[in-house]
Amino acid sequence: MRDNRIVELAKNLIHYSVELKEGERLLIETVGFELPLTKELIKEAYNTGAKPFVTSKNNELMRLIFSGASKEHVQELAKYEIARMKDMDAYIGIRCSLNSNEMSGLTGEKLHNYSMEYQKPLHSEIRVPFTKWVVLRYPNESMAQSANMSTEAFEDFYFKVCNLDYSKMSKAMDPLTDLMYKTDKVKIVARDTDLTFSIKGLPAIKCDGKLNIPDGEVFSAPAIDSMNGHITYNTPSVHDGYRYENIHFKVKDGKIVEASSNNNERINEALDTDTGSRFFGEFSIGCNPYISEPMLDTLFDEKIYGSIHLTPGNAYDECDNGNRSATHWDIVLIQRPEYGGGEIWFDDKLISRDGVFIPDELKGLNPENLR
């Protein structure tokens, strides 16, 4: 029996997120074992007159391959993936791994090769700028466990989040987007956090279900050398398969000059991937009304309402502050009272306090108005 929630999600992904057209090529890539959504995507692609292609990967096998591969081998692995990606008009990536930490076995040179010679040329340089794409997770027992929920309860939560009315959210984002376009100085205040930077002259982009599902953020980027102060992130974050906690950065003239966490050596190694890894490529405000708690999944955590994230690493082409890196690490700071509170200021005007938008024109983004 077909699950109507999955059918609805597949249609939203095909027609709203990637706007698939007749004759276009769609690559559906699954990481982990997932069938129900992929089957519905194939059916809906054919209904549209498009041509679906499917590839399935497994992170345990990927870890073994890249842990033994030379740099030249990694380049060859990327070469064939790149050739296929260049032929695609659209891409839907479904992540359904049972172990989100599987890739943590890659360290040092092997991790560097994976990031620089495989991920960067395939995704950052080809898929992101040249295809219509959307990436999402698919619910499984591992995700439910991370969210401290039963599998059934998590599935209900997942489809509520992923099938919300993103067109309504998109309209509510317009006033915030307009305000960010006009803003120069941003100030972020929270527990063990006092940070200032400029977003002057940089665009503001609303994320309204086109690139990620779930979605719900408006992002810009700090002028590359403008950030000063310090920030303590109050959510854990998995990066390259490793769980980081209590991340603290001291920033001077845009550069992370001091970094600490539950593993000081490893976090500094990650930030030394390349020069751009110690500068920031994104500043974003989360506003998905159904996502309230971190669950160690960036696609969910970065959309938490009442949160911001400041991202070490590569800037997006749509909002390019000039920073280039193989790294793009979204780390979340929640500003709601139960997480220590906080404030966002634009040009000395209070925009948000304790996770609630203050100006009348922004109140449409508060959770009660989006649910």
Helices and strands as residue ranges (DSSP letters): H 4-11, I 12-17, E 25-31, H 36-48, E 51-57, H 59-68, H 71-86, E 90-95, G 102-105, H 108-113, I 114-127, H 128-130, E 132-137, H 141-146, H 151-162, H 166-182, E 185-190, E 193-198, E 205-207, E 212-213, E 217-220, E 228-232, E 237-239, E 242-244, E 248-252, E 255-260, H 264-271, G 275-278, E 280-286, H 298-301, E 307-312, G 317-319, E 331-334, G 337-339, E 342-346, E 349-353, E 356-357, G 360-365, G 367-369
